Amino acid sequence: MSSFSSSARNASESDAKEKAQSITRKAQQLYNDACETASRTTDRVTGQIRNNPVQSSFLALGIGYILGRLFSR
């Protein structure tokens, strides 16, 4: 009986380790995807700002003004 429970415990530990490794790999992949998306988005926004600096400045001022009005209440 002891060897059966030991065998079952080892199998459970092995399954738990495999699931933990699978979850870790998936989390790492999601993290890498998010970093890549953020990098591409930053590059796109930077390009838009460089191509339209005046428009970008007015947009930033407008957004700052609106947020300032909203948070000052």
N, C-alpha and C positions, 0 to 999 in steps of 0.2 A: 504494500500500500504506500509505503514511503517513497519508493522509486517512482510510482505513478504520479504522486503529487509533486515530486521534484521535477519530473518530466513535463508535467502540465505547467508548472511555474516557469520553467525555462522557456517553454513555447510562448507563454503569455509575455514574458520579458522580451523575447525576440520580436513578437508582434508589436509590442509597444515601441521598441527601438526603431523598427521599420517605419511605423506610422510617424514617429517623431522626426525621423530623417526625411520622410516624404513631405511633411509639413514644413520643415526647415527649408528644403529645396524650393518648395512652392513660394514660401515667403520671400526667399532670396530673389527668385525670378520676378515676383511682383515688385519688389523694391528696385531691382535693376530696370524694369520697364518704366516705373514711375520716374526714376532719375533720368532716363533717356527722354521721356516725354517732357519733363521739366526743362531739360537742356535744349531740346528743339524749340520749345515755346519761348524760352528766353532768347534764343538766337533770332526767332521770327520777330519778337517785340523789339529787340535791339535794332534789327534791320528797318522796321517801320519807323522807329524814332529817328534813325539816321537819314532816312529818305524824306521824312516830313517833320523836321525839328520844330517849326513854328506851330503847326497843327498839334503836335504832341505836347508842346508846352501849354497851349491854351486848354487842351483836354485835361492835362494834369491840374492846371489851375481851377478849372471848372469842377472837377471831381473833388479837389481839396476844399473848395468853397462849400459844395453841397454837404460833404461829410462834416465839415466844421459846423455848419448850421444844424445838422441833425444831432450831433453829439453835444452841442451847447445847450440843448433844451433840458 
